[in-house]
Amino acid sequence: MSHYTDGLTQLGQAAALPASPDEAVLERVPNPQPGEAYVVRFIQPEFTSLCPMTGQPDFAHLVIDYLPQDWLVESKSLKLFLGSFRNHGAFHEDCTVSIGKRLAETLAPQWLRIGGYWYPRGGMPIDVFWQTGAVPDGLWLPDQGVAPYRGRG
């Protein structure tokens, strides 16, 4: 196995969906291009969690951008981490910000942002945005590409 995958516990083997975000193991691999300023983007267009008040499902389109430093997130562990919210009750704001904070804590990136574009419940979408700081100068950062909610009009 490559030194990039040493110590990983989920990649290349069966891994059950964690019961909660707290139980999820978010893993990282060494950045093969340290010192290069590039953006990594993950898009999860079918993110789900539960409303903590009603238990009804909430749906979001998440866009995560980060400028790596020494680490990259291992994508299977990220998928399992995001999937662990499926039966987790939390408000949109808490889900979005806690995902961003957990990634920032695990990866120590130069910069990270998350956009949580939540689908409407009760006729009102809630969009949540969080980042670790100002966008670094000179970084090519495409628009997140999620159109504002237009309803039926």
N, C-alpha and C positions, 0 to 999 in steps of 0.2 A: 504494500500500500504506500502511496505517496506521503511525504511528510506533511502535505496539506491536510490530509485526512486523519493523521494520528490523533487519537483520543476522542474521535467522534463516536457517539453512542447510538445514533439513529440512522445515519446514511448507510445504504447498502444492506439494510435488514428491516424486518417488520418492526413497526413502531406504532403503538396504539395512540389514538387521539387522547391527549391529556384531559383529565376531568375538569380542570380549571386553569386559568392563566398562571396562578401561583405554582401549580404542579408542572407546568410546561418547562422543558429544558431548551433554552435558546443557545445554540452553539455557534461558534465562530471558527474561521479558518484564516491563516495568514494571508495578507494582501500580497499578491504576486507582483504588484506594480507600486510599491511604496514610493512616495515622493512625487508621483504623478497626480495632477489635479483632474480627476474624472468623477462623474456622478454615476452612482448605481441607483436604478429605479426599480421598485417592486410595485406592481399594481394588483390589488385584490378586489375585483369588481363584484364579488358575491360574499362579502363579509357579513356575518350574522352574529347577533348577541340577543339577549332578552331584556325587555323592559323590567327594571327592578320593582316596579309598582304593580304591573298587570301580568307579568310573565309572558306577554305576547312577544313574538319575534320582531326584531329591528334589523334593518338591512342597510348596508353602506357600501360605497365604492371608495376604497382606500388607495391613496397614492403615497408611497414612501420614497423619498430621495435622500441620498447621503453621499458625502465626500469622505471616502475611507481614509484612515490613517494606517494603522498596523493590521487591522482586522476587517474581514468581510463576514457578513452573516451567512451561515450555511442555510441554503434555501429550504431544504426539507424541514429543518427545525423551525424555520419561520412559518412555513405552511401549518405545521402542527401547533405552534404557538397561536397563530391567528385562529385556527380551527377550535382551539380550546375555549374561545369566547362563545361558541355556539349555545352552550347551556349556562352561560354566566350572566347574571343580572347586574347591569350597570348602565348609567346614563350615557348618552352619546359622547358627552364631553370627557367623562372618565375613561371610557374605552379608548378614545383617540389619543388623549394625552398619556395615558399609562402605557400604551404601545410604544409611542415615541420615546418616553423616558426609559423604558426597559431596553429598547434597542440602543439608545445613547449610552446607558450604563454598561451594556455588554460589549459594545464595539469601540467606545471612546473615539467616535469619528471626529474629523475636523469640523464637520457640520452635518446636521440632519434636520429634515422637516417631514411632517406628515400632514396630509389633507384628508379629512374624513368627510365625505359627501354622503350624508344620510338621507335615505328616501323618506318621503313624507309619511307621517302618522298624524291623523287629525288635521290633515290639509296643510301642514307646515313642515318643510324640510329644515333640518338643522345641520349646518356645515361647521366643522371644527378644524382649526389650523393651529399647529404647534411647531416651533423650531428651536434649535439650541442657541441661535444667535443670528447675527446679520449674515447674509449671503456673502461668502468670500469674494473679494474683488477678482474680476477676470474669469470667474467660473461660468462655463456655458451651462445654463440651466433652462431647459425647455419649459414651457407652460405645462401645467399638470394635465391639460387636455380634457377636463371635465366641464361640460357646459352647465351654466346655471339652470336650476330647475325652472321650467316654463309652464308647468301645469297643463291645462287644456287650452290655453289661449295662445 
